[in-house]
Amino acid sequence: MAIVTVTFRRCLVNTAEAGSKETQIGSRVFFDLNIEGREFVDVYADVQVNREGDSPLGVTPPRGYDGPLNLQVFQGLVEFYYRQVTGGGPAGLGLRLPDWVIEQEMVVQFEA
């Protein structure tokens, strides 16, 4: 099995580009992928979370990479990163302004 290294770089929170609207917060998580020496730079996934409650996050497959990937593990890691940098979810986001950028690096590995 191939080893995937994900280097999370930044998160754009509450952006219309990722689906923000009155009932949900749309955000975009940017990262680099390294899969067996092949680099994919500035790949992203969109994250949607309801403004009310603590329901699971919706995480899209990565945009900018369409090869083999353990999608369930990947989505769990994106959710973990997002919750870490935003303070947990809607309650941690509070009343943030649109297009709030969080620059925080986190590196993880998993099997494709």
N, C-alpha and C positions, 0 to 999 in steps of 0.2 A: 504494500500500500504506500502511496505517496504521502509525504509529510507536507502539510500546508502551514506556512508561517504567515500570520496576519499581523501587520503593524498598523494598529489604529492610530490615526493622526489627529483628527478633529471632528467636531460635531456641529452642524448648523441646526439650531433649534428654532422651532416655530416659524417655518418658512412655507410660503404658499407653493413653492416648487415641489415640496414633498407632501403636499396635501393638507396643510393647515387650514382649518375652517373653524366655525363657531363651536362645533361639538368635539373636535379632535385637534391634537397638536401633531403636526407633521414635521419630522426632522430628517436630516440626512447625515449619515455617518460615513466619513471618508477614510480609506485605508489603502495599504499596499498589500499585495499577495505575492508570496514566493512559493512556487510549487516545483520542487525538484530542479531548482536553479532558474526557472522561468519567472521573470518579474512582470507583474501587472501593477502599474503605478496609478494612483488616484482613482481607484475603483470606489464605488459607493453603494450603500444600501439605504433605502428609505425606511423610516420607523414611524408608525402611527400609534398614538395612545389617546384614549378617551380623556377628555378634560375632567370628567367626574369619575371617581372610583379608582381601583387599583387592579384593573383587568390586565390580562396578558398583553404584551405589545405585539403589534403586527410588524413583521420584518420582511422586506422583499428580498428575493435572491439578489446577489451582487450584480451591479450594472458595470460592464466593462470587462467581465470574465464570464465565459459560458462553458467552461470545461467541467471535468468531474469534481464533485465536492460533496461532502456529507452535509447536506443542507440543514438538517435538524441541529447538528452540532454548531454549524456556522451561525444560524439564527439565534441560538442560545448565547453564543459569545457576543454577538452584536447587542443583544438585550442586556447582558451583564455590563458591557462597556458603557452603554447608554445610561443605565441606572447609576453607575459609578460616577460619571461625569455630570449628570444632571441632578443628583441628589435623591434618586429613587423613583421618580415618576411624576405624575401631575402635581402632587402636593409639593414636591421638591422644586418644581419649575416655577410655582407661584405665578405672578403676573409679569413674566419676562416680555421684553419687547420683541417684535418679530426680528428674525434673522440674527439671533444671538449666537456668536461663534465661541465655542469652547475648544481651545487647543490643549490636548492632553494625549501623550503617547502611551500606548499599552501594546505589548507584544505577546502573542499567544501562538501555540502550535497545536495541531490535531491531525489525525489521519483523514485523507480525502475519502 
